[in-house]
Amino acid sequence: MPNLARTLLLASTLAALAAGCTDDADTMDTPRSAITAPLAGPWFTGSLASIQYYDRDTGAWQDPSGEGFFFVFDADGGYETGAIINSTVGGCTMRLLGDEVGTVTVDGGDLTVYRHRISTHVTNSCGNDGDRTQGAEVRHLRWSIDLDAQGLEWLSLIHDDGGVEQYRRWTE
């Protein structure tokens, strides 16, 4: 999926989330498996200066710079993924911050994602600011890691509908 189309799809999906999740994301018990190289660690796409802009303990949102998407796979099978999207249309400026957490299991090239919670924070210069949260969901993906011509690692997450998310390994 082209980057602009993926951005618009994710923005509309995150912006449309309904409020009302009652599950505590940090206490949910979902399957997980150990994540080892080459998948373990942080991945991103875009121009993110930081991938830490949401404090899960306090629920406070920071003001990050850049735009893009990230996916972090913890060695214990936990994950966090999110997005920073800025858009200006018709004189209105919107910023969407999204943060999702859960666990994953890996079986060869198959990845099962057990989402515990996804939270979004939207600011809009023309109105409709707000925070929204949605709860549990399970999705199945295929994954692969390839090197580009410059030797950079790229993670591809392939959805059942054929859509592909691509992330570059995060290096500080």
Stockholm file with secondary structure:
# STOCKHOLM 1.0

chainA/1-172         MPNLARTLLLASTLAALAAGCTDDADTMDTPRSAITAPLAGPWFTGSLASIQYYDRDTGAWQDPSGEGFFFVFDADGGYETGAIINSTVGGCTMRLLGDEVGTVTVDGGDLTVYRHRISTHVTNSCGNDGDRTQGAEVRHLRWSIDLDAQGLEWLSLIHDDGGVEQYRRWTE
#=GR chainA/1-172 SS CCHHHHHHHHHHHHHTCCSCCCSCTTTCCCCCCCCCTTTCEEEEEECCSCSCCEETTTTEECCCCSCEEEEEECTTSEEEEEEEEEEEETTEEEEEEEEEEEEEEEETTEEEEEEEEEEEEEEETTSCCEEEEECCEEEEEEEEEEECTTSCEEEEEEETTSCEEEEEECCC
#=GC SS_cons         CCHHHHHHHHHHHHHTCCSCCCSCTTTCCCCCCCCCTTTCEEEEEECCSCSCCEETTTTEECCCCSCEEEEEECTTSEEEEEEEEEEEETTEEEEEEEEEEEEEEEETTEEEEEEEEEEEEEEETTSCCEEEEECCEEEEEEEEEEECTTSCEEEEEEETTSCEEEEEECCC
//
